[in-house]
Amino acid sequence: MKPAVFVYSNDLLKYRFNENHPFNQLRLKLTLDLLKKSGAISDQDIVAPRMATDEELHLIHDPSYVEAVKMAGKGTLSEERASSFGLGTEDTPVFPGMHEASALLVGGTLTAVDYVMSGQSQHALSLGGGLHHGFRGKASGFCIYNDSSVAIKYLQNKYNARVLYVDTDAHHGDGVQWSFYDDPNVCTFSIHETGRYLFPGTGNVNERGQGQGYGYSFNIPLDAFTEDESWLHAYSTALKEIVEFFKPDVILTQNGADSHYLDPLTHLSATMKIYKEIPRLAHQLAHQYCDGKWIAVGGGGYDIWRVVPRAWAHIWLEMTEFSNLSAELPKDWVEKWQPSSPVPLPKTWEDPAGMYQPIPRKPEITEKNFQTVEKALYPIRSNSSSST
């Protein structure tokens, strides 16, 4: 059994709305090249994604929506019909071949699932996935098909697995949460910037599930300008208690890299420190509770030059327990990509101290986040105390 596989092909770069759109899958290539030039990955570690079938897409998505996406990609869907499916908007513009490009992202995540669940590898990383805003019959927030939701349903149907979904994107993982809101065999945990100022505006603490699924949805909406210490306290405290409560068969993590201070679309103030810790804890808990079964996907991340490659590389470095890493980024990686980058590339894996001015409201933000964690975990804690 391999420790991990990396799902990738250049065809994943075809998921591209237009030249000016913030969602840019060039970050996949930048990440893989950074790992190669660091000596952390070989061609034997890389497996190609397959295309998801229509039947697999229908596990979550309405057949009429899948047909609409196909038509849109061929230029045969009217603007009026497109808008009713969330297509042709500023967030999700229509582009040629969009069904094939989107189905490949889903298939990449399913490829990762099969490698882990069939015992071919303990962990799998599919950075092309993580499109957590897609709904049953509507595109939303740069996401056409929701690969994580499809993968979770696939895990249930094919492997009869209890799935813990962990979403550390700065935007709430709304599409996945609503897909399983009434399902007690799927637990969703999203830690994100509060929706008061940020898309999609959901993810409040009181969104706990419904019906049989009540108590299996967890949300920690963090205050704007949250820094590393408060972010990590919320993440580590919550994840440890949620895993202990739910006892999953497999952990699926969505790894948006947009909580970083430099991200242009969000308002959090985290640094590279959290992106080293996020996979470290997920890895530890996967071995503790799930025989190591851990599948990781990508997600948001819009500073594709300075942030995403380093953040996502840390997932693979953790999965493979790669320790032969210098403090500096490979010089040949920096020299190769600097001519293409509109900003100076970082020279080190860590962020420099004093990257931004001190946040005046830090004590208030920290206390607010602490209280949010207490509220989010109250049902677990009250049940465990009443049962002892």
N, C-alpha and C positions, 0 to 999 in steps of 0.2 A: 504494500500500500504506500502510495506517495504521501508526503506530508501535505502537499497542496498542488493544485493546478491553477493556471492563469488562462482564462477564456478570452481569446482575442483573435481577430483578423482585421485587416485593413478595411474590409467591407463595413465594419461598424462605424466608420467615419462617414458613411453615406447618410446617416441620420443628421441632416443639416438643413435647417430652415432657409437661411439666406446668409450672405456674407456679414451682415451687420447684427445678426441675432446673437444675444449673449450666450446661448447654449451652443457650445462649440466642442465637438468630440475630438478635436486635435489634442485635447488634454489626455486622451487615452494613449496616443502615440508618444507624447511627451513623458508620461509616467513610465511606460514600458522602456523607453530609451534610457531614462534615468536609472532604472533597475539594471538594464543590461550593462551600462557603462560603470555601474557600481559593482559589477560582478555578482549580482544577487539573483540572477535568473538566466536560464539557458533555454534554447529552443525546445528541449525535451519537456520543459515545464508548461509549455504553451499548447492549448488545445483550441481548435476552431469552433466557433458557435454554429449551431444548426438553425434552420428556420423553424419557427413555431408553426404548427399546422393550424388551420381554421378551427378544427375541433378543440385544440388546446386554448386558442384565444377565446372561444365560446365558453370556456369554464368560468370566465368573468364577464366578457364583453358580449353585448347583444349582437346577434348575427347581422341585423340591419345596420348597426354601426360599423362593423367590420367591412361590410359591402360598401358603405359610404366612404370609408378610408381608401379602399381600393379604387373607387371611381374618382375620388379627389386626386389621387396620385396619377391617374390617367387623363386628368383634365376634363372629365365628363360629368362632374357633379356641379349642380347649379349653386350660385352664391347663397341663395336663400336656404337650400337644403344643407349646405355646408355649415352655415352659421347655427342651424338648429342642433348640429352635432359638435359645436365648439371648434370647428375647423375654419381656416381662413381668417382667424383673428390675429391681432398683433402678437399674442403669445404663441399661438400655434398656426403659423401660416401654412398654406398648402405648398408642397414641393413634389416634383416628379418622383415616382417610385416610393412614396411615403409608406405604403403598406408593407412592402418588402423590407425596407430599412427598419421599420418599427417591429415587424415580426422577427427579424434577426436579433434585435436586442432582447426580445422575450425568449427566443430560442437559446440565446447565450446564457441566460439565467437558468433555464431548464437544463442545459448542458451541465452547468455547475451543480445543480440539484442531483442529477443522476450520477455524477462522479462521486459525490459524497455519500449518497444513500445506497449506492451499490457496493460501497467499500473500496472503490478504486483509489480514492484519496480521502484524507481526513477533513481537509478544508478545500474550499474552492472560491476563487475571486473572479467575478464577472463585472468589471467596472463599466461596461456599456449599459448595464441595467440601473435600477434605482429610480425609475420614473413613477413616482408615488402619487402623482396628482390625477392620473387617468381614472375615469369613472366607467360604469357599465356601458353607457351609451353616449359618452361625451369626452372630448379632449379638454385638457385644462393644464395651465401652468407649464408649458413646454412638453407635456406628456401626452402621447397619442394612445398607446397601449400601456397598461399597468403591469409590468413584468413581475413585480413582487407579488401582487395579488394573484396573478395566474400561477406563479410558482407555489404559493401557499396552498391553493386549491389542488394543484397537481401533487404536492406533497401529501395532502390528505387522501386523495383518491388512489394514488399509486402505492404509497408507502404507509398509509394509515397513521400519519405522524401528528403529534401535538407540536405546534409551531409557535415559537416566540419570535415576534418581529420587533426589532429594535431600530429606531429611526433617529439618527443624530443630525439630520439636515436642519438648517436654520428655519426652514419652512415646515409647517405641520404636515405629517404624513396622512393627509385626509383621505385620499382615495383608498388606501389600504385599510385604514380604520373603519370606514363605512362599509367596505366589502365584507367585513367579518364582525360587525358591531353586535350581532346577536348569536355569535358562535363561541361556545365555551371552550372549544378545543384549539382556538387561536387567541393568543394574547398579544396585544399591540402596545408598544411603549414608544412614545415620541417625545423627545426633548428638543425644544425649538424656541425661537424668539416669539414672544407674545404676539398674538394676532391683532393687537390693537392698532399696529401701524404696518403690519406686514401681511402679504398674501399667504395663505388663503383666508385668514381671519378666523380660523377655527382652532381647535386644540386646547380648549379650556379644561381646567382641572375637573370640572363636573361632567365632562364627557366620559362616562364610565362603561358604556355598553348598554344594551337593552335586552329584555327578555332573558333567555338562558345565558346570553353573553354579558349580562350585567356584572361588573366587577372584573372584567378581563380587558378593559381598555384603560390605559394609563397615559396621562399627559402632564408634562411639566413645561408650562410656558414661562420662559425666562424673560426678565426685564431687559429692555434695550441697554446696550453698553456693558452687559455682563462680561466679566473677565475670567481668566483661567481658573482661579481657585474656586470661585463660586460655581462655575460651570462643572468642574470636575467633582465637586462635592455633590451636586445634584445628580449627576450621571452615575457616579459610583455607588452612592447610597441607594438610589432607586433601583438600579439594575441588579444589585446583589439581592435586595429584598424581593424583587419581582421574580427573579429566577427561582429563588427558594420557595416562593409561593406557588408558582405555576408548574415547576419541574417539567420542562419541555423535553421532547425527543431530539429536537434540532433547533439551532438558533440561526435566524436569517437577519443579517445586519445591513441597513441602508446607510451609506457613508457619505452623505452630502458634505462637501468641504467648504460650506459658505458661512460658517460661524466665525471665520477668521476676520480679524480687524480690517484686512485689506480687501475683503469682498465688496464689490461695488453695489450689490443689491440688498444687503442686510445691514443691521445696526448693532451687531455684537462685537465684542472686543477680545476675542480669544486669539491665542498664538499657536504656533506649531506644537506646543506642549500637549494640548488636548488631543491632537491627532496621533500622538505616540501612545497616549493612554487609552483612547477609545478601543483600538483593536487589542491592546494588551489585556484589558479586563474581559472583553468578549471571548478571547482565546482561553483565558483561565477558566471562565465559567462554563464554556463549551466542554472542556475536558472534565470539569468537576461534575457536570450534570448530564451531558449528552454524548458520552464516549467520544468527545472531540468533534462531533458533527457541527460544522460551522460553515455557512455559506454567506459570502459578502458581496454586495453590489455597490455601484457608485451612487450617483444622485446629483444634487446641485453642486455648485462651485464655479464661480464666474471670474475669478482671477486665475486664468488658466496657466499663466506663466510663473508667477511667484509662489502660489499657494498649492494648487491642486496636485501637481506632480509629486511634491514632497509629502503632502498629506496622504495621498493614495499609495505611494510607495511604502509608507509605514505599515499598511495592512499586510502587504506581501512579506515584508521583512519580519513581521510578527508571526505570520502563518508558518514561515519556514525557519523561524528562530535564527535568522541570519545575524551574526554578531561581528563580522569582519567589516565594519563600517567606519570610515574616517569621519572626522567632524566636518570636513569640507565636501561640498558636492564635487563630482568628477569634473575636472577642468575641461575635458573634451565635450561634455554635455553642455556646459555653459557656453563654450566657444561655438558649438554647432548651432545652438538655438538663439543666441543673443541677436544676431542680425535680423531675425524674424520678430523678435519681441519688441513691443512698443515701450517697455519699461526695463530698467536694469534688472537682470536676473540675480537672485540670491547666490551667494558663494558658499553658504553653509546650510546644514540640515536644520539647525535651530534658528529661530529668529533672534535678531540683536536685542539686547536690553534697551529699554527706553524707546521702543518703536513708536510709541504714541504718548501724548501728554497724559498725566494722571487724570483719572475720571473723578470729578468732584463728588459725585453721588455714590461712590463705591460702598460705604457702609450701609447706606439705605438700600441699594440694589442687592447687596449680599443678604441683608436681613429679609428683604421681600422674597428673594429666591428660596431662602431657608424655609420660610412659612409656606411657600408653594409646595415644596417637597413634602412637608409635614401633612398638608391637605391631601396631596396625591396618594400618599402611602397610608393614610389613616385607616381605610377599610381593611387593608392587610393586617395592620398592627392591632386593630380592635378585634378582628376575628381570631388572631393568634392568641391574644391575651385572654379572650373569653373561652377559648378551647383548652387552656391550660389550667 
